[in-house]
Amino acid sequence: MEKNIQMIQVKDNTLTLGRVLTMSDSLLGIASNRNCLAVSYSKPPWLEVVSMDGQVQHQFDKSGKSQHFRNPDFM
């Protein structure tokens, strides 16, 4: 089962629907910062930084030598 994020836009005091971003079922939490979304997932544990147009900017996971976290959680 996938989860969706409905983007909205405000322009000239008018609220309109924007893009719909489809996320994996293992989505845990979302935070926004500097026109990007930080999206955490549980299985496998990882974090993505996604631009507002849906492009993945960075991915962080438990693999490799520098493990920044043990398990992402709600933000």
N, CA, C and O atoms as a Tripos MOL2 file, in Angstrom:
@<TRIPOS>MOLECULE
protein
  300   299    75     0     0
PROTEIN
NO_CHARGES

@<TRIPOS>ATOM
      1 N           0.8350   -1.1770    0.0000 N.3       1 MET1
      2 CA          0.0000    0.0000    0.0000 C.3       1 MET1
      3 C           0.8830    1.2450    0.0000 C.2       1 MET1
      4 O           1.8050    1.3530    0.8090 O.2       1 MET1
      5 N           0.6100    2.1690   -0.8890 N.am      2 GLU2
      6 CA          1.3880    3.4020   -0.9750 C.3       2 GLU2
      7 C           0.6880    4.5240   -0.2170 C.2       2 GLU2
      8 O          -0.5230    4.4880    0.0000 O.2       2 GLU2
      9 N           1.4700    5.5120    0.1780 N.am      3 LYS3
     10 CA          0.9250    6.6960    0.8400 C.3       3 LYS3
     11 C           1.2000    7.8960   -0.0440 C.2       3 LYS3
     12 O           2.2230    7.9490   -0.7270 O.2       3 LYS3
     13 N           0.3070    8.8430   -0.0350 N.am      4 ASN4
     14 CA          0.4410   10.0310   -0.8800 C.3       4 ASN4
     15 C           0.5730   11.2870   -0.0440 C.2       4 ASN4
     16 O           0.0140   11.3870    1.0480 O.2       4 ASN4
     17 N           1.3200   12.2460   -0.5730 N.am      5 ILE5
     18 CA          1.4140   13.5800    0.0060 C.3       5 ILE5
     19 C           0.8060   14.5320   -1.0150 C.2       5 ILE5
     20 O           1.2850   14.6250   -2.1450 O.2       5 ILE5
     21 N          -0.2400   15.2340   -0.6220 N.am      6 GLN6
     22 CA         -0.8790   16.2040   -1.5020 C.3       6 GLN6
     23 C          -0.2220   17.5640   -1.2860 C.2       6 GLN6
     24 O          -0.3120   18.1330   -0.1980 O.2       6 GLN6
     25 N           0.4290   18.0780   -2.3050 N.am      7 MET7
     26 CA          1.0380   19.3980   -2.2230 C.3       7 MET7
     27 C          -0.0440   20.4470   -2.4950 C.2       7 MET7
     28 O          -0.9510   20.2140   -3.2930 O.2       7 MET7
     29 N           0.0550   21.5890   -1.8360 N.am      8 ILE8
     30 CA         -0.8640   22.6930   -2.0900 C.3       8 ILE8
     31 C          -0.0510   23.9380   -2.4240 C.2       8 ILE8
     32 O           1.1120   24.0530   -2.0360 O.2       8 ILE8
     33 N          -0.6610   24.8510   -3.1320 N.am      9 GLN9
     34 CA          0.0030   26.0910   -3.5090 C.3       9 GLN9
     35 C          -0.8810   27.2560   -3.1200 C.2       9 GLN9
     36 O          -2.1050   27.1890   -3.2330 O.2       9 GLN9
     37 N          -0.2500   28.3220   -2.6620 N.am     10 VAL10
     38 CA         -0.9660   29.5570   -2.3660 C.3      10 VAL10
     39 C          -0.3770   30.6450   -3.2470 C.2      10 VAL10
     40 O           0.8140   30.9440   -3.1670 O.2      10 VAL10
     41 N          -1.2160   31.2350   -4.0860 N.am     11 LYS11
     42 CA         -0.7770   32.2990   -4.9770 C.3      11 LYS11
     43 C          -1.9030   33.3110   -5.0910 C.2      11 LYS11
     44 O          -3.0420   32.9550   -5.3910 O.2      11 LYS11
     45 N          -1.5790   34.5750   -4.8510 N.am     12 ASP12
     46 CA         -2.5700   35.6500   -4.9160 C.3      12 ASP12
     47 C          -3.7850   35.3430   -4.0490 C.2      12 ASP12
     48 O          -4.9250   35.5280   -4.4750 O.2      12 ASP12
     49 N          -3.5320   34.8700   -2.8250 N.am     13 ASN13
     50 CA         -4.5840   34.5380   -1.8570 C.3      13 ASN13
     51 C          -5.5270   33.4370   -2.3360 C.2      13 ASN13
     52 O          -6.6630   33.3500   -1.8690 O.2      13 ASN13
     53 N          -5.0650   32.5920   -3.2650 N.am     14 THR14
     54 CA         -5.8580   31.4720   -3.7540 C.3      14 THR14
     55 C          -5.1330   30.1740   -3.4480 C.2      14 THR14
     56 O          -3.9470   30.0240   -3.7420 O.2      14 THR14
     57 N          -5.8490   29.2540   -2.8630 N.am     15 LEU15
     58 CA         -5.3030   27.9530   -2.5210 C.3      15 LEU15
     59 C          -5.6670   26.9650   -3.6320 C.2      15 LEU15
     60 O          -6.8400   26.8090   -3.9740 O.2      15 LEU15
     61 N          -4.6400   26.2950   -4.1950 N.am     16 THR16
     62 CA         -4.8870   25.3130   -5.2480 C.3      16 THR16
     63 C          -4.1120   24.0300   -4.9430 C.2      16 THR16
     64 O          -3.1090   24.0400   -4.2300 O.2      16 THR16
     65 N          -4.6060   22.9330   -5.5020 N.am     17 LEU17
     66 CA         -3.9170   21.6570   -5.3370 C.3      17 LEU17
     67 C          -2.7300   21.5940   -6.2760 C.2      17 LEU17
     68 O          -2.8160   22.0000   -7.4350 O.2      17 LEU17
     69 N          -1.6140   21.0760   -5.7630 N.am     18 GLY18
     70 CA         -0.4170   20.8910   -6.5710 C.3      18 GLY18
     71 C          -0.2160   19.4140   -6.8600 C.2      18 GLY18
     72 O          -1.1750   18.6480   -6.9490 O.2      18 GLY18
     73 N           1.0240   19.0320   -7.0040 N.am     19 ARG19
     74 CA          1.3790   17.6450   -7.2940 C.3      19 ARG19
     75 C           1.0210   16.7220   -6.1390 C.2      19 ARG19
     76 O           0.8810   17.1550   -4.9950 O.2      19 ARG19
     77 N           0.8790   15.4600   -6.4570 N.am     20 VAL20
     78 CA          0.7280   14.4100   -5.4530 C.3      20 VAL20
     79 C           2.0050   13.5850   -5.4940 C.2      20 VAL20
     80 O           2.3650   13.0400   -6.5380 O.2      20 VAL20
     81 N           2.6930   13.4910   -4.3510 N.am     21 LEU21
     82 CA          3.8970   12.6790   -4.2520 C.3      21 LEU21
     83 C           3.5090   11.3280   -3.6660 C.2      21 LEU21
     84 O           2.8660   11.2720   -2.6170 O.2      21 LEU21
     85 N           3.8880   10.2460   -4.3230 N.am     22 THR22
     86 CA          3.5950    8.8980   -3.8510 C.3      22 THR22
     87 C           4.7900    8.3780   -3.0750 C.2      22 THR22
     88 O           5.9180    8.3840   -3.5660 O.2      22 THR22
     89 N           4.5290    7.9290   -1.8600 N.am     23 MET23
     90 CA          5.5810    7.4360   -0.9790 C.3      23 MET23
     91 C           5.3460    5.9630   -0.6810 C.2      23 MET23
     92 O           4.2430    5.4480   -0.8590 O.2      23 MET23
     93 N           6.3880    5.3000   -0.2300 N.am     24 SER24
     94 CA          6.3180    3.8910    0.1290 C.3      24 SER24
     95 C           5.4470    3.7020    1.3720 C.2      24 SER24
     96 O           5.2370    4.6380    2.1440 O.2      24 SER24
     97 N           4.9480    2.4870    1.5510 N.am     25 ASP25
     98 CA          4.1080    2.1610    2.7000 C.3      25 ASP25
     99 C           4.8690    2.2490    4.0160 C.2      25 ASP25
    100 O           4.2550    2.3730    5.0750 O.2      25 ASP25
    101 N           6.2020    2.1870    3.9660 N.am     26 SER26
    102 CA          6.9920    2.2230    5.2000 C.3      26 SER26
    103 C           7.2750    3.6480    5.6730 C.2      26 SER26
    104 O           8.1260    3.8560    6.5380 O.2      26 SER26
    105 N           6.5660    4.6290    5.1120 N.am     27 LEU27
    106 CA          6.7120    6.0390    5.5050 C.3      27 LEU27
    107 C           6.4160    6.2010    6.9900 C.2      27 LEU27
    108 O           5.3910    5.7240    7.4790 O.2      27 LEU27
    109 N           7.3170    6.8760    7.7080 N.am     28 LEU28
    110 CA          7.1270    7.1170    9.1390 C.3      28 LEU28
    111 C           6.7610    8.5620    9.4400 C.2      28 LEU28
    112 O           5.8050    8.8180   10.1720 O.2      28 LEU28
    113 N           7.5050    9.5020    8.8880 N.am     29 GLY29
    114 CA          7.2740   10.9000    9.2250 C.3      29 GLY29
    115 C           7.8170   11.8300    8.1730 C.2      29 GLY29
    116 O           8.6440   11.4520    7.3440 O.2      29 GLY29
    117 N           7.3280   13.0740    8.2230 N.am     30 ILE30
    118 CA          7.7270   14.0890    7.2460 C.3      30 ILE30
    119 C           7.9430   15.3970    7.9830 C.2      30 ILE30
    120 O           7.1800   15.7580    8.8790 O.2      30 ILE30
    121 N           8.9980   16.1040    7.5910 N.am     31 ALA31
    122 CA          9.2580   17.4520    8.0940 C.3      31 ALA31
    123 C           9.6650   18.3070    6.8980 C.2      31 ALA31
    124 O          10.1820   17.7910    5.9070 O.2      31 ALA31
    125 N           9.4340   19.6030    6.9920 N.am     32 SER32
    126 CA          9.8450   20.4900    5.8980 C.3      32 SER32
    127 C          10.8760   21.4790    6.4030 C.2      32 SER32
    128 O          10.8490   21.9030    7.5590 O.2      32 SER32
    129 N          11.7940   21.8410    5.5010 N.am     33 ASN33
    130 CA         12.8470   22.7890    5.8230 C.3      33 ASN33
    131 C          13.4460   23.3110    4.5270 C.2      33 ASN33
    132 O          13.8510   22.5210    3.6750 O.2      33 ASN33
    133 N          13.5080   24.6120    4.3660 N.am     34 ARG34
    134 CA         14.1550   25.2450    3.2130 C.3      34 ARG34
    135 C          13.6500   24.7050    1.8800 C.2      34 ARG34
    136 O          14.4460   24.3190    1.0230 O.2      34 ARG34
    137 N          12.3490   24.6760    1.7050 N.am     35 ASN35
    138 CA         11.7080   24.2210    0.4690 C.3      35 ASN35
    139 C          12.0130   22.7730    0.1140 C.2      35 ASN35
    140 O          11.9930   22.4030   -1.0600 O.2      35 ASN35
    141 N          12.2960   21.9480    1.1270 N.am     36 CYS36
    142 CA         12.4980   20.5210    0.9380 C.3      36 CYS36
    143 C          11.7260   19.7620    2.0050 C.2      36 CYS36
    144 O          11.3520   20.3220    3.0360 O.2      36 CYS36
    145 N          11.4950   18.4980    1.7480 N.am     37 LEU37
    146 CA         10.8680   17.6170    2.7230 C.3      37 LEU37
    147 C          11.9010   16.6010    3.1820 C.2      37 LEU37
    148 O          12.6430   16.0560    2.3650 O.2      37 LEU37
    149 N          11.9550   16.3430    4.4770 N.am     38 ALA38
    150 CA         12.7530   15.2510    5.0300 C.3      38 ALA38
    151 C          11.7630   14.1420    5.3300 C.2      38 ALA38
    152 O          10.8670   14.3110    6.1570 O.2      38 ALA38
    153 N          11.9200   13.0110    4.6640 N.am     39 VAL39
    154 CA         10.9650   11.9100    4.7560 C.3      39 VAL39
    155 C          11.6770   10.6990    5.3350 C.2      39 VAL39
    156 O          12.6780   10.2410    4.7840 O.2      39 VAL39
    157 N          11.1610   10.1750    6.4530 N.am     40 SER40
    158 CA         11.7800    8.9980    7.0670 C.3      40 SER40
    159 C          10.9350    7.7570    6.8030 C.2      40 SER40
    160 O           9.7060    7.8130    6.7490 O.2      40 SER40
    161 N          11.6360    6.6310    6.6410 N.am     41 TYR41
    162 CA         11.0160    5.3400    6.3460 C.3      41 TYR41
    163 C          11.5060    4.3140    7.3510 C.2      41 TYR41
    164 O          12.5750    4.4710    7.9400 O.2      41 TYR41
    165 N          10.7080    3.2480    7.5460 N.am     42 SER42
    166 CA         11.0680    2.2370    8.5440 C.3      42 SER42
    167 C          11.7270    0.9950    7.9560 C.2      42 SER42
    168 O          12.6450    0.4500    8.5680 O.2      42 SER42
    169 N          11.2940    0.5360    6.8010 N.am     43 LYS43
    170 CA         11.7740   -0.7380    6.2670 C.3      43 LYS43
    171 C          12.1780   -0.5950    4.8200 C.2      43 LYS43
    172 O          11.3100   -0.4360    3.9620 O.2      43 LYS43
    173 N          13.4410   -0.6450    4.5190 N.am     44 PRO44
    174 CA         14.5720   -0.5600    5.4400 C.3      44 PRO44
    175 C          14.6740    0.8590    5.9860 C.2      44 PRO44
    176 O          14.1580    1.7890    5.3650 O.2      44 PRO44
    177 N          15.3210    1.0480    7.1250 N.am     45 PRO45
    178 CA         15.4050    2.3890    7.7000 C.3      45 PRO45
    179 C          16.2450    3.3210    6.8340 C.2      45 PRO45
    180 O          17.4170    3.0500    6.5730 O.2      45 PRO45
    181 N          15.6420    4.4120    6.3950 N.am     46 TRP46
    182 CA         16.3840    5.4120    5.6380 C.3      46 TRP46
    183 C          15.6430    6.7360    5.6700 C.2      46 TRP46
    184 O          14.4780    6.8140    6.0600 O.2      46 TRP46
    185 N          16.3480    7.7640    5.2510 N.am     47 LEU47
    186 CA         15.8170    9.1200    5.2300 C.3      47 LEU47
    187 C          16.1120    9.7060    3.8670 C.2      47 LEU47
    188 O          17.2130    9.5410    3.3420 O.2      47 LEU47
    189 N          15.1300   10.3950    3.2870 N.am     48 GLU48
    190 CA         15.3220   11.0800    2.0070 C.3      48 GLU48
    191 C          15.0480   12.5560    2.1800 C.2      48 GLU48
    192 O          14.1560   12.9500    2.9320 O.2      48 GLU48
    193 N          15.8140   13.3670    1.4850 N.am     49 VAL49
    194 CA         15.5280   14.7900    1.3700 C.3      49 VAL49
    195 C          14.9760   14.9750   -0.0440 C.2      49 VAL49
    196 O          15.6580   14.7000   -1.0310 O.2      49 VAL49
    197 N          13.7290   15.4470   -0.1250 N.am     50 VAL50
    198 CA         13.0080   15.5400   -1.3860 C.3      50 VAL50
    199 C          12.6520   16.9990   -1.6490 C.2      50 VAL50
    200 O          12.1600   17.6900   -0.7570 O.2      50 VAL50
    201 N          12.9010   17.4720   -2.8750 N.am     51 SER51
    202 CA         12.5040   18.8330   -3.2350 C.3      51 SER51
    203 C          10.9870   18.8930   -3.3550 C.2      51 SER51
    204 O          10.3290   17.8570   -3.4430 O.2      51 SER51
    205 N          10.4380   20.0830   -3.3600 N.am     52 MET52
    206 CA          8.9910   20.2490   -3.4200 C.3      52 MET52
    207 C           8.3950   19.7530   -4.7430 C.2      52 MET52
    208 O           7.1860   19.5380   -4.8320 O.2      52 MET52
    209 N           9.2280   19.5730   -5.7610 N.am     53 ASP53
    210 CA          8.7010   19.0370   -7.0210 C.3      53 ASP53
    211 C           8.8610   17.5160   -7.1000 C.2      53 ASP53
    212 O           8.6100   16.9160   -8.1460 O.2      53 ASP53
    213 N           9.2830   16.8900   -5.9800 N.am     54 GLY54
    214 CA          9.3280   15.4360   -5.9110 C.3      54 GLY54
    215 C          10.6500   14.7930   -6.2630 C.2      54 GLY54
    216 O          10.7370   13.5660   -6.3050 O.2      54 GLY54
    217 N          11.6860   15.5810   -6.5190 N.am     55 GLN55
    218 CA         12.9960   15.0320   -6.8650 C.3      55 GLN55
    219 C          13.7900   14.7210   -5.5890 C.2      55 GLN55
    220 O          13.9000   15.5630   -4.6980 O.2      55 GLN55
    221 N          14.3420   13.5020   -5.5130 N.am     56 VAL56
    222 CA         15.1530   13.1150   -4.3620 C.3      56 VAL56
    223 C          16.5000   13.8270   -4.4580 C.2      56 VAL56
    224 O          17.2240   13.6780   -5.4430 O.2      56 VAL56
    225 N          16.8240   14.6000   -3.4250 N.am     57 GLN57
    226 CA         18.0780   15.3500   -3.3830 C.3      57 GLN57
    227 C          19.1870   14.5570   -2.7010 C.2      57 GLN57
    228 O          20.3260   14.5560   -3.1670 O.2      57 GLN57
    229 N          18.8590   13.8830   -1.5970 N.am     58 HIS58
    230 CA         19.8310   13.0970   -0.8250 C.3      58 HIS58
    231 C          19.1220   11.9060   -0.2070 C.2      58 HIS58
    232 O          17.9240   11.9570    0.0700 O.2      58 HIS58
    233 N          19.8810   10.8210    0.0100 N.am     59 GLN59
    234 CA         19.3890    9.6550    0.7290 C.3      59 GLN59
    235 C          20.4120    9.2690    1.7860 C.2      59 GLN59
    236 O          21.6180    9.2860    1.5370 O.2      59 GLN59
    237 N          19.9200    8.9250    2.9570 N.am     60 PHE60
    238 CA         20.7750    8.4810    4.0510 C.3      60 PHE60
    239 C          20.2190    7.1540    4.5540 C.2      60 PHE60
    240 O          19.0160    7.0350    4.7840 O.2      60 PHE60
    241 N          21.0770    6.1640    4.7240 N.am     61 ASP61
    242 CA         20.6190    4.8860    5.2510 C.3      61 ASP61
    243 C          21.6300    4.3400    6.2450 C.2      61 ASP61
    244 O          22.6060    5.0120    6.5780 O.2      61 ASP61
    245 N          21.3990    3.1280    6.7160 N.am     62 LYS62
    246 CA         22.2730    2.5140    7.7070 C.3      62 LYS62
    247 C          23.4930    1.8500    7.1000 C.2      62 LYS62
    248 O          24.3760    1.4120    7.8390 O.2      62 LYS62
    249 N          23.5740    1.7610    5.7960 N.am     63 SER63
    250 CA         24.7150    1.0860    5.1770 C.3      63 SER63
    251 C          25.9460    1.9780    5.1860 C.2      63 SER63
    252 O          25.8550    3.1800    5.4390 O.2      63 SER63
    253 N          27.0710    1.3910    4.9130 N.am     64 GLY64
    254 CA         28.3070    2.1580    4.8400 C.3      64 GLY64
    255 C          28.9520    2.3650    6.1930 C.2      64 GLY64
    256 O          28.4720    1.8600    7.2080 O.2      64 GLY64
    257 N          30.0320    3.1050    6.2000 N.am     65 LYS65
    258 CA         30.8180    3.2990    7.4140 C.3      65 LYS65
    259 C          30.2370    4.3610    8.3340 C.2      65 LYS65
    260 O          30.3780    4.2580    9.5530 O.2      65 LYS65
    261 N          29.5900    5.3740    7.7830 N.am     66 SER66
    262 CA         29.0720    6.4540    8.6330 C.3      66 SER66
    263 C          27.5620    6.2860    8.8020 C.2      66 SER66
    264 O          26.7730    6.7180    7.9620 O.2      66 SER66
    265 N          27.1880    5.6560    9.8930 N.am     67 GLN67
    266 CA         25.7750    5.4540   10.1920 C.3      67 GLN67
    267 C          25.3040    6.6090   11.0650 C.2      67 GLN67
    268 O          25.6650    6.7010   12.2380 O.2      67 GLN67
    269 N          24.4950    7.4860   10.4850 N.am     68 HIS68
    270 CA         24.0650    8.6920   11.1820 C.3      68 HIS68
    271 C          22.9720    8.4170   12.2100 C.2      68 HIS68
    272 O          22.7710    9.2180   13.1230 O.2      68 HIS68
    273 N          22.2760    7.3170   12.0780 N.am     69 PHE69
    274 CA         21.2110    6.9660   13.0100 C.3      69 PHE69
    275 C          20.9960    5.4580   12.9780 C.2      69 PHE69
    276 O          21.3750    4.7820   12.0220 O.2      69 PHE69
    277 N          20.3950    4.9580   14.0140 N.am     70 ARG70
    278 CA         20.1030    3.5250   14.0630 C.3      70 ARG70
    279 C          18.8030    3.2140   13.3430 C.2      70 ARG70
    280 O          18.7100    2.2250   12.6170 O.2      70 ARG70
    281 N          17.8090    4.0500   13.5420 N.am     71 ASN71
    282 CA         16.5020    3.8110   12.9560 C.3      71 ASN71
    283 C          15.7690    5.1490   12.8830 C.2      71 ASN71
    284 O          15.6180    5.8100   13.9100 O.2      71 ASN71
    285 N          15.3150    5.5650   11.7170 N.am     72 PRO72
    286 CA         14.5780    6.8190   11.6460 C.3      72 PRO72
    287 C          13.2550    6.6880   12.3760 C.2      72 PRO72
    288 O          12.7030    5.5920   12.4630 O.2      72 PRO72
    289 N          12.7520    7.7640   12.8880 N.am     73 ASP73
    290 CA         11.5050    7.7630   13.6340 C.3      73 ASP73
    291 C          10.7000    8.9670   13.2270 C.2      73 ASP73
    292 O          11.1270    9.7470   12.3760 O.2      73 ASP73
    293 N           9.5330    9.1290   13.8300 N.am     74 PHE74
    294 CA          8.7060   10.2870   13.5180 C.3      74 PHE74
    295 C           9.4790   11.5500   13.8110 C.2      74 PHE74
    296 O          10.2600   11.6090   14.7610 O.2      74 PHE74
    297 N           9.2590   12.5640   12.9890 N.am     75 MET75
    298 CA          9.9660   13.8230   13.1710 C.3      75 MET75
    299 C           9.0710   14.8400   13.8130 C.2      75 MET75
    300 O           9.4920   15.9720   14.0490 O.2      75 MET75
@<TRIPOS>BOND
     1     1     2 1
     2     2     3 1
     3     3     4 2
     4     3     5 am
     5     5     6 1
     6     6     7 1
     7     7     8 2
     8     7     9 am
     9     9    10 1
    10    10    11 1
    11    11    12 2
    12    11    13 am
    13    13    14 1
    14    14    15 1
    15    15    16 2
    16    15    17 am
    17    17    18 1
    18    18    19 1
    19    19    20 2
    20    19    21 am
    21    21    22 1
    22    22    23 1
    23    23    24 2
    24    23    25 am
    25    25    26 1
    26    26    27 1
    27    27    28 2
    28    27    29 am
    29    29    30 1
    30    30    31 1
    31    31    32 2
    32    31    33 am
    33    33    34 1
    34    34    35 1
    35    35    36 2
    36    35    37 am
    37    37    38 1
    38    38    39 1
    39    39    40 2
    40    39    41 am
    41    41    42 1
    42    42    43 1
    43    43    44 2
    44    43    45 am
    45    45    46 1
    46    46    47 1
    47    47    48 2
    48    47    49 am
    49    49    50 1
    50    50    51 1
    51    51    52 2
    52    51    53 am
    53    53    54 1
    54    54    55 1
    55    55    56 2
    56    55    57 am
    57    57    58 1
    58    58    59 1
    59    59    60 2
    60    59    61 am
    61    61    62 1
    62    62    63 1
    63    63    64 2
    64    63    65 am
    65    65    66 1
    66    66    67 1
    67    67    68 2
    68    67    69 am
    69    69    70 1
    70    70    71 1
    71    71    72 2
    72    71    73 am
    73    73    74 1
    74    74    75 1
    75    75    76 2
    76    75    77 am
    77    77    78 1
    78    78    79 1
    79    79    80 2
    80    79    81 am
    81    81    82 1
    82    82    83 1
    83    83    84 2
    84    83    85 am
    85    85    86 1
    86    86    87 1
    87    87    88 2
    88    87    89 am
    89    89    90 1
    90    90    91 1
    91    91    92 2
    92    91    93 am
    93    93    94 1
    94    94    95 1
    95    95    96 2
    96    95    97 am
    97    97    98 1
    98    98    99 1
    99    99   100 2
   100    99   101 am
   101   101   102 1
   102   102   103 1
   103   103   104 2
   104   103   105 am
   105   105   106 1
   106   106   107 1
   107   107   108 2
   108   107   109 am
   109   109   110 1
   110   110   111 1
   111   111   112 2
   112   111   113 am
   113   113   114 1
   114   114   115 1
   115   115   116 2
   116   115   117 am
   117   117   118 1
   118   118   119 1
   119   119   120 2
   120   119   121 am
   121   121   122 1
   122   122   123 1
   123   123   124 2
   124   123   125 am
   125   125   126 1
   126   126   127 1
   127   127   128 2
   128   127   129 am
   129   129   130 1
   130   130   131 1
   131   131   132 2
   132   131   133 am
   133   133   134 1
   134   134   135 1
   135   135   136 2
   136   135   137 am
   137   137   138 1
   138   138   139 1
   139   139   140 2
   140   139   141 am
   141   141   142 1
   142   142   143 1
   143   143   144 2
   144   143   145 am
   145   145   146 1
   146   146   147 1
   147   147   148 2
   148   147   149 am
   149   149   150 1
   150   150   151 1
   151   151   152 2
   152   151   153 am
   153   153   154 1
   154   154   155 1
   155   155   156 2
   156   155   157 am
   157   157   158 1
   158   158   159 1
   159   159   160 2
   160   159   161 am
   161   161   162 1
   162   162   163 1
   163   163   164 2
   164   163   165 am
   165   165   166 1
   166   166   167 1
   167   167   168 2
   168   167   169 am
   169   169   170 1
   170   170   171 1
   171   171   172 2
   172   171   173 am
   173   173   174 1
   174   174   175 1
   175   175   176 2
   176   175   177 am
   177   177   178 1
   178   178   179 1
   179   179   180 2
   180   179   181 am
   181   181   182 1
   182   182   183 1
   183   183   184 2
   184   183   185 am
   185   185   186 1
   186   186   187 1
   187   187   188 2
   188   187   189 am
   189   189   190 1
   190   190   191 1
   191   191   192 2
   192   191   193 am
   193   193   194 1
   194   194   195 1
   195   195   196 2
   196   195   197 am
   197   197   198 1
   198   198   199 1
   199   199   200 2
   200   199   201 am
   201   201   202 1
   202   202   203 1
   203   203   204 2
   204   203   205 am
   205   205   206 1
   206   206   207 1
   207   207   208 2
   208   207   209 am
   209   209   210 1
   210   210   211 1
   211   211   212 2
   212   211   213 am
   213   213   214 1
   214   214   215 1
   215   215   216 2
   216   215   217 am
   217   217   218 1
   218   218   219 1
   219   219   220 2
   220   219   221 am
   221   221   222 1
   222   222   223 1
   223   223   224 2
   224   223   225 am
   225   225   226 1
   226   226   227 1
   227   227   228 2
   228   227   229 am
   229   229   230 1
   230   230   231 1
   231   231   232 2
   232   231   233 am
   233   233   234 1
   234   234   235 1
   235   235   236 2
   236   235   237 am
   237   237   238 1
   238   238   239 1
   239   239   240 2
   240   239   241 am
   241   241   242 1
   242   242   243 1
   243   243   244 2
   244   243   245 am
   245   245   246 1
   246   246   247 1
   247   247   248 2
   248   247   249 am
   249   249   250 1
   250   250   251 1
   251   251   252 2
   252   251   253 am
   253   253   254 1
   254   254   255 1
   255   255   256 2
   256   255   257 am
   257   257   258 1
   258   258   259 1
   259   259   260 2
   260   259   261 am
   261   261   262 1
   262   262   263 1
   263   263   264 2
   264   263   265 am
   265   265   266 1
   266   266   267 1
   267   267   268 2
   268   267   269 am
   269   269   270 1
   270   270   271 1
   271   271   272 2
   272   271   273 am
   273   273   274 1
   274   274   275 1
   275   275   276 2
   276   275   277 am
   277   277   278 1
   278   278   279 1
   279   279   280 2
   280   279   281 am
   281   281   282 1
   282   282   283 1
   283   283   284 2
   284   283   285 am
   285   285   286 1
   286   286   287 1
   287   287   288 2
   288   287   289 am
   289   289   290 1
   290   290   291 1
   291   291   292 2
   292   291   293 am
   293   293   294 1
   294   294   295 1
   295   295   296 2
   296   295   297 am
   297   297   298 1
   298   298   299 1
   299   299   300 2
@<TRIPOS>SUBSTRUCTURE
     1 MET1         2 RESIDUE 1 A MET
     2 GLU2         6 RESIDUE 1 A GLU
     3 LYS3        10 RESIDUE 1 A LYS
     4 ASN4        14 RESIDUE 1 A ASN
     5 ILE5        18 RESIDUE 1 A ILE
     6 GLN6        22 RESIDUE 1 A GLN
     7 MET7        26 RESIDUE 1 A MET
     8 ILE8        30 RESIDUE 1 A ILE
     9 GLN9        34 RESIDUE 1 A GLN
    10 VAL10       38 RESIDUE 1 A VAL
    11 LYS11       42 RESIDUE 1 A LYS
    12 ASP12       46 RESIDUE 1 A ASP
    13 ASN13       50 RESIDUE 1 A ASN
    14 THR14       54 RESIDUE 1 A THR
    15 LEU15       58 RESIDUE 1 A LEU
    16 THR16       62 RESIDUE 1 A THR
    17 LEU17       66 RESIDUE 1 A LEU
    18 GLY18       70 RESIDUE 1 A GLY
    19 ARG19       74 RESIDUE 1 A ARG
    20 VAL20       78 RESIDUE 1 A VAL
    21 LEU21       82 RESIDUE 1 A LEU
    22 THR22       86 RESIDUE 1 A THR
    23 MET23       90 RESIDUE 1 A MET
    24 SER24       94 RESIDUE 1 A SER
    25 ASP25       98 RESIDUE 1 A ASP
    26 SER26      102 RESIDUE 1 A SER
    27 LEU27      106 RESIDUE 1 A LEU
    28 LEU28      110 RESIDUE 1 A LEU
    29 GLY29      114 RESIDUE 1 A GLY
    30 ILE30      118 RESIDUE 1 A ILE
    31 ALA31      122 RESIDUE 1 A ALA
    32 SER32      126 RESIDUE 1 A SER
    33 ASN33      130 RESIDUE 1 A ASN
    34 ARG34      134 RESIDUE 1 A ARG
    35 ASN35      138 RESIDUE 1 A ASN
    36 CYS36      142 RESIDUE 1 A CYS
    37 LEU37      146 RESIDUE 1 A LEU
    38 ALA38      150 RESIDUE 1 A ALA
    39 VAL39      154 RESIDUE 1 A VAL
    40 SER40      158 RESIDUE 1 A SER
    41 TYR41      162 RESIDUE 1 A TYR
    42 SER42      166 RESIDUE 1 A SER
    43 LYS43      170 RESIDUE 1 A LYS
    44 PRO44      174 RESIDUE 1 A PRO
    45 PRO45      178 RESIDUE 1 A PRO
    46 TRP46      182 RESIDUE 1 A TRP
    47 LEU47      186 RESIDUE 1 A LEU
    48 GLU48      190 RESIDUE 1 A GLU
    49 VAL49      194 RESIDUE 1 A VAL
    50 VAL50      198 RESIDUE 1 A VAL
    51 SER51      202 RESIDUE 1 A SER
    52 MET52      206 RESIDUE 1 A MET
    53 ASP53      210 RESIDUE 1 A ASP
    54 GLY54      214 RESIDUE 1 A GLY
    55 GLN55      218 RESIDUE 1 A GLN
    56 VAL56      222 RESIDUE 1 A VAL
    57 GLN57      226 RESIDUE 1 A GLN
    58 HIS58      230 RESIDUE 1 A HIS
    59 GLN59      234 RESIDUE 1 A GLN
    60 PHE60      238 RESIDUE 1 A PHE
    61 ASP61      242 RESIDUE 1 A ASP
    62 LYS62      246 RESIDUE 1 A LYS
    63 SER63      250 RESIDUE 1 A SER
    64 GLY64      254 RESIDUE 1 A GLY
    65 LYS65      258 RESIDUE 1 A LYS
    66 SER66      262 RESIDUE 1 A SER
    67 GLN67      266 RESIDUE 1 A GLN
    68 HIS68      270 RESIDUE 1 A HIS
    69 PHE69      274 RESIDUE 1 A PHE
    70 ARG70      278 RESIDUE 1 A ARG
    71 ASN71      282 RESIDUE 1 A ASN
    72 PRO72      286 RESIDUE 1 A PRO
    73 ASP73      290 RESIDUE 1 A ASP
    74 PHE74      294 RESIDUE 1 A PHE
    75 MET75      298 RESIDUE 1 A MET
